[in-house]
Amino acid sequence: MTNTEIFEKLTNAIVTQNIAGCAQLAQEALDAGIPPIDIITKGLSPGMKIIGDKFEAAEIFLPQIMMSGKAMSSAMEILTPELEKNKTEGEETGLAITFVAEGDIHDIGHRLVTTMLGANGFEILDMGVDVLNETVVEEAAKHKGEKVLLVGSALMTTSMLGQKDLMDRLREENLRDSVKCMFGGAPVSGKWIEEIGADATAENAAEAAKVALNIMK
């Protein structure tokens, strides 16, 4: 198979929730010499975008998203060790506190971004899903004085609105200047990031890692 064919099959495996097939294709892609980052951005991520779009259009529901997430995870189990081999060494990058917004349990993109940040040298504190803003603020306060990046995701517009509340809480607690804030998810845009006074967003996990490294310099 050509690289393009492998990418297309990976995308299809995500869309069809083919867990075993997704893992097998990830291994085949590695064996073919394809860099793991390309496997993610050109094969897996497009599949997850299709799934996200279908969910937004009410064409599929939570069980299908969860199964696609398992397919993604099966591939990431193969790819993560390869990403770790190329992990950035040297200058301390900082602590990335990652979480999914309150009221939201969609963690596929969250897990992928967390993996990519770890592979790029960040120390990771993964708080999981449905995390209260109060809890995020408390955690940020514990690490005041350190190099901290808050990375929040939200798939739904309703949970995205909580990002503004989080920024307000950080300002109220005099923590805003001590952390960098990056948010992502289907409804998040550059305009929204500017409106709430956050630092950055990104289109995908690979870009998120690059943006994170840039804003932490």
C-alpha positions, 0 to 999 in steps of 0.5 A: 500500500502507498502511504496515502492508502494507509492514511485512508484506511486508518481514517476509515478504521476510526470512522467505522470503529474498527478497533483491531484494524486501527491498531494493525494499520498503525503498526503497518504504517510504522513498519512502512517507515511512516513517522508517527506524527504523520500517522496521527495527523494524516490518518487518525485525526481526519477520522476523528474530525469526521466523527466530530462533525457527525456528532455535531450533526446528530448523525451519530451519538455517544456510543459511536464516539466512544467506540471510535475513541477506543479505535484511536486508543488502540492505535495510540498504544502502538504509536506512543512508544515511538513518540516517546523515543523522539521526546524533546530533551534538554531545556525544561518545557514546563508543566501542562495541566490538561483537562476536559471542561465541566459538563463534558466527557468527550476526551478523545482530542484531550487524550491525543493532545496530552500525549503529544505534549508529553512527547514534546517534553512537557511534564503532564498533569492530566486531570481527566474529564468533567473538571470543575473550574474551581478545581483547575484554579486550585491546581494552578495555585499549587504550582504558582511560580512554575512554568505552567500551561493550562490546556482545556478542551470542550466539544460542546458549545455549552461546555466551551462557555466555561472557558470564559469563566475559568479565565475570569476566575484566574484573574480574580485569584491573581493567577492569570499572569502566572500561567499560559492558557490554551483551549481547543475543541470543535467550537473553539475559534481564534476569535473566541480565544481573543474574546476571553483573553486566553493565549492560544488555540490549535487546529489539531494535536500536532499543531497544539504541541507546536503552539504550546512550545512557542507560547512557553518560550 
